[in-house]
């Protein structure tokens, strides 16, 4: 049992991964948190899709909330997360940057305000070793745009060839890979004679680590259920 005066104890499911190491470094810089692999108040999982069930089982067994930051999850993972959320608080985030959480909120508002006559294209770029495309963040931004439009329109990915025609209402995705880019996302709203571009640039992986700690703080004491970064920033 922890008190409000005690630091929030974080257990890392994959402590040796890139994000695990970044979160451990962020914990060292913040007296409000402590790393405790045995008695964590919150379990944090930035691992691989195949390990999802093991991390969910660990959280349920310990009776603690879990932050799932793993990307590239499939429909089976969706159902597993939904089942786990009936027993513990689960925060699922394709991107734990607070800036991206705000961007998602802005994208939904823009899509609602501009309406279906504006085409929506999402461009993302990541480091050369990223294995999934489009990025989980890009897909989440597409979902936010779809919510703003009041539905779930078709997506167009990786266009290639000739004689192509853009489908009305579709949301397009393009993925770039190269170098050591931590993450870049542009959501482009294009109409006749004008464009609106909402962008986010991740300059260092530590922004995701700090956002993960903000999410962990949010999760402490929360009832069972499924949450997202929009809940962390208080978005609608």
N, C-alpha and C positions, 0 to 999 in steps of 0.2 A: 504494500500500500504506500503510495507516494503522497506527499503534501504539496501544496502550491509553492512552498518555499524550496522544494527539492528540484533539481534539474530533471528534465524529461529524459528517460533512458531509452536509447535507440538500439535496437537489435538489427543488424544488417544480415539479410539472407545470403547475399553474395559479396562479402567484404573485400574480396580480392579483385573484383571487377573495376572498370573505370569509374563508374558512378559510386560504387562502394568506397573506393579510396577517396573520392572527392567529398563524399558526405562525411567520412571520418575526419578529413581535414577541416571541414566546416564546423564540425562538432568541437574540435579543439579550439576554434576561434570564438565560440559562443558559450558562455558560462551557463546558459539556460538549458544546455543539453549535456548528456553524458553517454558514452558508448558502453553498452552492457549487453553482451551477446547471450547471457543466460537469463536475465530478468528484465527484458526490455518492456517499456510501457507501450511501445509501438514497434511493429515489425516493418522493415522497409525492404522491398524486393525490386531490384533492378537487375534481373538475371536474364534468363532465356525462356521462350515459351514452354519448352518441355518441362521446366522446373516449376511452373505455376501451381500445379496441384499440390506439390510438396510444400510450397510456401503458404498456401491457403490452409492446408491441414495443420501446419505449425501454428498459425495464428489462432485457428479455432481451438486447438488443443490447449494453448496457453490462455485463451480468452482475452486476447488483445487485438486492437485494431491493426489493419495492415494497409500500407501504401503500396500499390502495384504500379510501378513505373516501366514495366517491361512492354516493349512494342512488338509488332508483328504477330499479335494474337488473332486466333481464328474464332469461328462461331462457337466451337466447343468451349473455348476459353471464356467467351461471353457468358455461357450458361453456368460454367463453374464459378465465375465471379458472382453471378446473381445468386447462386445457391449459398455461397459463403456469406454474402451480405445479409442473409436471413439470420445469421448467428453472431456476426461481429461487424463492426464498422469497416467498410472497405472503401478506400479512396483510389480510384483508377485515374491515372494521368499519363497521357502519351508524352506530355511535356510539363515539367514542374516549374518552369519559369513563371514568375508572377506577371512579367510583361506579356507573355503569350496568353495567359489567362485573361488579361485585359483586352488583348487583341481579339480573342475569341468573342468576347462580349461586344466589341465594336463591330466585328464582322456580322454578327447576327443582326445588330441594329441597322447597319448599312443595308444589308440584304432586304430587310423589312421595309426600310424607307424608300429604297430605289426601285424595288419591284422587279417583275420578271423580264422587263425590256432590256435590262442591263445584263450582259454576259459576265460570267464569273470564271476566272482562271486562277489557279493556285500554283505558284512556282516555288520549289524548295531546293536547297542545296546543302549537302552534308559531306563529311570527310569520305575519303576513298574506301574505307572499310565498312561503311554502313551496309547492312545486308538486306534491309527491306526498303521497298519503294512502292508507292509514295510513302513518305515518312508518316508515322502515326500522328504527328502534329498536323501535317497537311490534311490528312483525312478528318481529323477532329475539326479543323477550320472549315472544311467542306460541310461537315455535319452542322456546324453553327450557321453557315450560310443557308443550308437547306431549312433549318428551323426558322430562320428569318423569313423565308419564303412560304413557310407553312406546310412543307412537305418534305419528301425525300427523292429529289429528281435523279435522273441517271447521271453517271459520271463518264467522262472520256479521259482515258489514260494512254500515255505513250503513243500519240498519233504518229503514224508512219505510212508512207505510200502516196498515191496520187488520187485525184478525184474525190478527196475527202470533203465532207460537208458537216459543219457544226450543227448538232442537234439543238433545237430551240429548248432553252431551259436547262441544258446540261451544265454540269460543273466540270471544268477541265483541270487536269493535273499534269504537271511536268516535273521531272526529277533530274537534278544534276549531282554528280559525284566527283570529288577531287580534293587533293590536298588534305589539310587538317581542319577544314571548316567545321565549327561546332554546331552550326545550324542557322540557316537563313530561310525566311518565309515571306513571300509576297502574295497578298490576295488582291487581285486586279478586278475591278468592276469597270467594264468597258461598254460605253454606249456610243451612239453616233456623235462624233466630234468632241468627246471628252472621256477621260478615264479618272477613276479614283483608285489609288493604290495604298493599301494598308500593309505596313511592313514591320518585321521584327528581325533584329540581328543579335545572335548570341556570340559574344566575343570571348567567352571563357566558360568552361564546363561548370565552374563554381556557381554560376547563376542557377543552374538546375539543382545543385546541392543545397543552396540556401533556400530555394523554393520548396525542396523536399522537407526541410526542417520546419518551414512555415506550415506545410501540410500536416506534418506529424503533430505540431502544436495544436492545430485545428482538431485532429482526430481524438486527442485525449478526452475521455469522458463522453464521447459521442455514442448514441445508441446504434444498434445494428442497422445497417442500411448501406446504400451505394451512394458515394459522394464523388465530387470532381473538384478541380482547381477553381472553378467558378464559385463553388461554395466557400472556398478559402478566402477569396477576395470579396465575397459578398455580392457577386453578380446576380442579376435577375435570372 
